[in-house]
């Protein structure tokens, strides 16, 4: 995995031989943005809008900061393969990505760290993780859940720009201008003679070899980049959404429940006007059970819903506070 994380830079470049014809696909993956923004907000090495930085850092406890430190080290870091985002072409919900982190065996993380630092000289910021890998994985998963709570309203606000980016890439594909798109993914990148070059202090060479190339626009600083060219099914590159900074400083519309909670949690809170099982909510919201569990945990932590275990089923019901909040925002009122 190539990841242009804080502190890592230099003239070296990783090369991806694309060839004359390439199957380019698009994906919207909010977890990738969540990861990159969390690292950039903590390291303060990129031009992330201050509004975004304050939103994210304000959601973190000292324990959360410690969990993110290994990835946000000022002298550079890596993303171990086991905790890297899943290939975005699978469109895995954020809640599922977070649950996957909790399920990773500690031994697998240790193996990835040994592979990343084969000389055996583990950097100081990774040594506490190597001592207690399972504890760190659980703390890191919980931290990413809190960061997503902070990022989700930004992601919702950015959807029109993200949709426009999908259209832009589609038009470029039809007009045979994908080379220009690939050359512009990163300020230090280039695309010549069918080869994409991306700045990377640990350069390598890859061949696309007929695999799809998945492009993933993300909310990030203009020089951020994260990619994976090893996946046998599809190579992918997450790159900065150029217009995202226009969103900074625009006030959220306080007149909708969606603006306050985010669209998913607003829909779940409205749905439990009467008690519903977790399975019923998953089907209604078209989400995985783990994603519904994650969102309901956050609603419960805010005192808006209560979960009740009855036999093998868990039912979710609104609290009095939840009823009062929904009453403040009639369903017909939407954010601008």
C-alpha positions as CSV (number, residue, x, y, z in Angstrom):
1,X,0.0,0.0,0.0
2,X,1.2,3.5,-0.8
3,X,0.1,6.2,1.6
4,X,1.4,9.7,1.5
5,X,1.1,10.2,5.2
6,X,2.5,13.2,7.1
7,X,6.2,13.4,7.2
8,X,6.8,11.1,4.3
9,X,8.0,12.7,1.1
10,X,10.8,12.9,-1.4
11,X,11.5,12.7,-5.1
12,X,11.1,8.9,-5.4
13,X,8.0,7.6,-7.1
14,X,6.0,4.4,-7.3
15,X,5.0,3.4,-10.8
16,X,1.9,1.7,-12.1
17,X,2.0,0.6,-15.7
18,X,-1.5,1.1,-16.9
19,X,-1.1,0.5,-20.6
20,X,-3.0,2.0,-23.5
21,X,-6.4,0.9,-22.4
22,X,-7.7,0.9,-18.8
23,X,-11.0,0.0,-17.1
24,X,-11.4,2.9,-14.8
25,X,-14.2,2.7,-12.2
26,X,-15.4,5.1,-9.5
27,X,-16.2,4.5,-5.9
28,X,-17.4,6.6,-3.0
29,X,-15.9,5.4,0.3
30,X,-16.3,7.6,3.4
31,X,-14.0,5.4,5.5
32,X,-11.0,6.3,3.4
33,X,-11.7,10.0,4.0
34,X,-12.2,9.3,7.7
35,X,-8.8,7.6,8.0
36,X,-6.9,10.4,6.1
37,X,-8.6,13.3,7.9
38,X,-8.0,11.7,11.3
39,X,-4.3,11.4,10.6
40,X,-4.0,14.9,9.0
41,X,-6.0,16.6,11.8
42,X,-3.7,15.1,14.5
43,X,-0.4,15.6,12.7
44,X,-1.1,19.2,11.5
45,X,1.2,18.7,8.5
46,X,-1.3,19.4,5.8
47,X,-3.7,22.1,4.7
48,X,-6.8,20.6,6.2
49,X,-9.4,23.4,6.8
50,X,-9.2,24.5,10.4
51,X,-13.0,24.0,10.8
52,X,-12.5,20.4,9.9
53,X,-9.5,20.0,12.1
54,X,-11.3,21.4,15.1
55,X,-14.3,19.3,14.5
56,X,-12.2,16.1,14.5
57,X,-9.8,16.9,17.3
58,X,-12.7,18.1,19.4
59,X,-14.2,14.6,19.2
60,X,-11.1,12.9,20.5
61,X,-10.2,12.0,24.0
62,X,-6.6,11.7,25.2
63,X,-7.0,7.9,24.8
64,X,-8.1,8.4,21.2
65,X,-5.1,10.6,20.5
66,X,-2.8,7.9,21.7
67,X,-4.5,5.3,19.5
68,X,-3.9,7.5,16.4
69,X,-0.4,8.5,17.2
70,X,1.3,5.6,15.4
71,X,-0.3,6.6,12.1
72,X,0.2,10.3,12.7
73,X,3.8,10.3,13.7
74,X,5.5,13.5,12.6
75,X,8.6,11.7,11.3
76,X,6.5,9.5,9.0
77,X,4.6,6.2,9.4
78,X,3.0,3.4,7.5
79,X,-0.5,1.8,7.4
80,X,-0.1,-1.9,8.3
81,X,-1.9,-4.0,5.7
82,X,-4.3,-5.5,8.2
83,X,-5.7,-2.2,9.3
84,X,-5.7,-0.5,5.9
85,X,-9.1,0.2,4.3
86,X,-10.7,-2.6,2.3
87,X,-10.7,-2.2,-1.4
88,X,-13.3,0.5,-2.0
89,X,-14.8,-1.3,-4.9
90,X,-16.6,-3.5,-2.4
91,X,-18.4,-0.4,-1.0
92,X,-18.1,-1.6,2.6
93,X,-20.0,0.6,5.1
94,X,-18.0,2.5,7.7
95,X,-19.5,0.5,10.5
96,X,-18.4,-2.7,8.9
97,X,-14.9,-1.4,8.4
98,X,-14.7,-0.5,12.1
99,X,-16.1,-3.9,13.2
100,X,-13.4,-5.6,11.0
101,X,-10.7,-3.7,12.9
102,X,-12.0,-5.2,16.2
103,X,-11.9,-8.7,14.8
104,X,-8.3,-8.6,13.5
105,X,-6.0,-11.0,15.5
106,X,-3.2,-9.3,17.3
107,X,-0.7,-11.8,15.7
108,X,-1.7,-10.6,12.2
109,X,-0.9,-7.0,13.1
110,X,2.5,-8.0,14.5
111,X,3.2,-9.9,11.3
112,X,2.4,-6.8,9.2
113,X,4.6,-4.6,11.4
114,X,7.5,-7.1,10.9
115,X,6.9,-7.0,7.2
116,X,6.8,-3.2,7.2
117,X,10.1,-3.0,9.2
118,X,12.0,-6.1,8.1
119,X,15.3,-4.8,9.7
120,X,13.7,-5.3,13.1
121,X,14.1,-1.7,14.1
122,X,10.5,-0.9,15.0
123,X,9.9,2.9,15.4
124,X,9.2,4.2,18.8
125,X,5.6,5.1,18.0
126,X,4.8,1.4,17.1
127,X,6.5,-0.2,20.0
128,X,3.5,0.2,22.5
129,X,1.3,-1.3,19.8
130,X,3.6,-4.3,19.4
131,X,3.5,-4.9,23.1
132,X,-0.3,-5.1,23.3
133,X,-1.7,-5.4,19.7
134,X,-5.2,-6.5,20.6
135,X,-5.7,-3.7,23.0
136,X,-4.5,-1.2,20.4
137,X,-6.8,-2.6,17.7
138,X,-9.9,-2.2,20.0
139,X,-8.9,1.4,21.0
140,X,-8.2,2.2,17.3
141,X,-11.6,0.8,16.2
142,X,-13.4,2.9,18.8
143,X,-11.5,6.0,17.9
144,X,-12.3,5.6,14.2
145,X,-15.9,5.3,15.2
146,X,-15.7,8.7,16.9
147,X,-13.9,10.3,14.1
148,X,-16.6,9.1,11.7
149,X,-19.2,10.7,13.9
150,X,-17.3,14.0,13.3
151,X,-16.7,13.4,9.6
152,X,-20.1,12.1,8.6
153,X,-21.8,15.6,8.4
154,X,-18.9,16.8,6.2
155,X,-19.4,13.8,4.0
156,X,-23.1,14.4,3.7
157,X,-22.5,18.0,2.9
158,X,-20.0,17.0,0.2
159,X,-22.3,14.6,-1.7
160,X,-23.2,17.0,-4.4
161,X,-19.5,17.7,-5.1
162,X,-18.7,14.0,-5.0
163,X,-21.5,13.3,-7.5
164,X,-20.2,16.0,-9.8
165,X,-16.7,14.4,-9.6
166,X,-18.2,11.1,-10.7
167,X,-19.7,12.8,-13.7
168,X,-16.4,14.6,-14.5
169,X,-14.5,11.3,-14.6
170,X,-17.3,9.7,-16.7
171,X,-17.1,12.5,-19.3
172,X,-13.3,12.2,-19.3
173,X,-13.5,8.5,-19.9
174,X,-15.9,8.9,-22.8
175,X,-13.8,11.6,-24.4
176,X,-10.5,9.7,-24.0
177,X,-9.1,12.1,-21.5
178,X,-8.3,9.7,-18.7
179,X,-4.6,10.4,-19.0
180,X,-5.2,14.0,-18.0
181,X,-7.3,12.8,-15.0
182,X,-4.6,10.4,-13.9
183,X,-1.8,13.0,-14.2
184,X,-3.8,15.4,-12.0
185,X,-4.5,13.0,-9.1
186,X,-1.6,14.4,-7.0
187,X,0.4,17.6,-7.3
188,X,3.6,15.5,-7.6
189,X,2.2,12.8,-9.9
190,X,2.6,12.3,-13.6
191,X,1.2,10.1,-16.3
192,X,3.3,9.5,-19.4
193,X,3.6,6.6,-21.9
194,X,0.9,4.6,-20.1
195,X,2.8,4.8,-16.7
196,X,1.3,6.5,-13.7
197,X,4.0,7.9,-11.2
198,X,3.1,8.7,-7.6
199,X,5.4,10.2,-5.0
200,X,6.4,7.5,-2.6
201,X,9.5,7.3,-0.3
202,X,9.4,3.5,-0.7
203,X,9.0,3.2,-4.5
204,X,7.9,0.1,-6.2
205,X,6.8,-0.9,-9.7
206,X,3.4,-2.5,-10.5
207,X,1.6,-3.6,-13.7
208,X,-2.2,-3.1,-13.8
209,X,-2.4,-6.2,-16.0
210,X,-6.0,-5.9,-17.1
211,X,-7.3,-5.3,-13.6
212,X,-9.8,-2.4,-13.0
213,X,-8.4,0.8,-11.6
214,X,-10.8,2.2,-9.0
215,X,-10.6,6.0,-8.4
216,X,-11.9,7.2,-5.0
217,X,-12.4,10.9,-4.4
218,X,-11.9,11.8,-0.8
219,X,-12.2,14.8,1.6
220,X,-8.6,15.6,2.4
221,X,-5.8,18.1,2.0
222,X,-4.7,18.7,-1.6
223,X,-1.5,16.6,-1.3
224,X,-2.9,13.5,0.4
225,X,-3.0,10.2,-1.3
226,X,-3.7,6.5,-0.4
227,X,-3.6,3.6,-2.7
228,X,-3.2,-0.2,-3.1
229,X,-1.7,-1.7,-6.2
230,X,-1.2,-5.2,-4.8
231,X,-4.9,-6.3,-4.7
232,X,-5.3,-9.1,-7.4
233,X,-8.9,-8.0,-8.1
234,X,-8.5,-4.3,-8.6
235,X,-5.9,-1.5,-8.0
236,X,-7.3,1.6,-6.3
237,X,-6.2,5.2,-5.7
238,X,-7.9,7.6,-3.2
239,X,-7.2,11.2,-4.2
240,X,-8.3,14.6,-3.0
241,X,-11.6,16.0,-4.1
242,X,-10.4,19.3,-5.6
243,X,-13.5,21.3,-4.7
244,X,-14.0,20.0,-1.2
245,X,-12.4,23.0,0.5
246,X,-15.3,25.1,-0.8
247,X,-17.4,23.5,1.9
248,X,-15.2,24.9,4.8
249,X,-16.8,27.8,6.5
250,X,-20.3,27.1,5.1
251,X,-22.7,26.9,8.1
252,X,-24.8,23.8,8.4
253,X,-28.5,24.3,8.2
254,X,-29.7,23.9,11.8
255,X,-33.3,23.3,10.5
256,X,-33.1,19.6,9.9
257,X,-32.6,16.5,11.9
258,X,-30.3,15.2,9.1
259,X,-27.9,18.2,9.6
260,X,-27.7,17.5,13.3
261,X,-27.3,13.7,13.3
262,X,-26.4,12.8,9.8
263,X,-28.8,11.2,7.3
264,X,-28.4,7.6,8.6
265,X,-29.0,8.3,12.3
266,X,-31.8,10.7,11.5
267,X,-33.5,8.0,9.5
268,X,-33.0,5.4,12.2
269,X,-34.3,7.8,14.9
270,X,-37.4,8.6,12.9
271,X,-38.0,4.9,12.2
272,X,-38.2,3.8,15.9
273,X,-41.4,5.8,16.5
274,X,-42.4,2.3,17.7
275,X,-39.9,-0.3,19.0
276,X,-38.2,-2.2,16.2
277,X,-35.7,-5.1,16.3
278,X,-32.2,-4.6,15.0
279,X,-33.0,-6.9,12.1
280,X,-36.0,-4.8,11.1
281,X,-33.9,-1.6,11.3
282,X,-31.2,-3.2,9.1
283,X,-33.8,-4.2,6.4
284,X,-35.5,-0.8,6.6
285,X,-32.3,1.2,6.3
286,X,-30.6,-1.2,3.9
287,X,-27.6,-1.5,6.1
288,X,-25.6,-4.4,7.5
289,X,-26.4,-5.5,11.1
290,X,-23.0,-4.3,12.3
291,X,-23.5,-0.8,10.7
292,X,-27.0,-0.5,12.4
293,X,-25.4,-1.6,15.7
294,X,-22.7,1.1,15.4
295,X,-25.2,3.9,14.7
296,X,-27.6,2.7,17.4
297,X,-24.8,2.7,19.9
298,X,-24.1,6.4,19.1
299,X,-27.8,7.3,19.3
300,X,-28.0,5.5,22.7
301,X,-24.9,7.3,23.9
302,X,-26.7,10.6,23.1
303,X,-29.7,9.5,25.1
304,X,-32.0,9.4,22.0
305,X,-32.8,5.6,22.0
306,X,-32.8,2.7,24.4
307,X,-32.0,-0.9,23.5
308,X,-33.9,-3.7,25.2
309,X,-32.9,-7.3,25.1
310,X,-35.8,-9.8,24.9
311,X,-34.8,-13.3,24.4
312,X,-32.7,-13.5,21.2
313,X,-33.9,-10.1,19.9
314,X,-32.8,-6.6,20.7
315,X,-35.4,-3.9,20.3
316,X,-34.7,-0.3,19.8
317,X,-37.1,2.4,21.1
318,X,-36.9,6.1,21.3
319,X,-36.4,7.7,24.7
320,X,-38.4,10.7,25.8
321,X,-35.5,12.8,24.7
322,X,-35.5,11.2,21.3
323,X,-39.2,11.9,20.9
324,X,-38.6,15.5,21.9
325,X,-35.8,15.9,19.3
326,X,-37.8,14.4,16.5
327,X,-40.7,16.7,17.3
328,X,-38.4,19.7,16.9
329,X,-37.7,18.7,13.3
330,X,-40.7,17.7,11.2
331,X,-39.9,15.2,8.5
332,X,-40.8,17.6,5.7
333,X,-38.0,20.0,6.6
334,X,-34.7,19.2,4.9
335,X,-31.4,20.9,4.9
336,X,-30.6,23.3,2.1
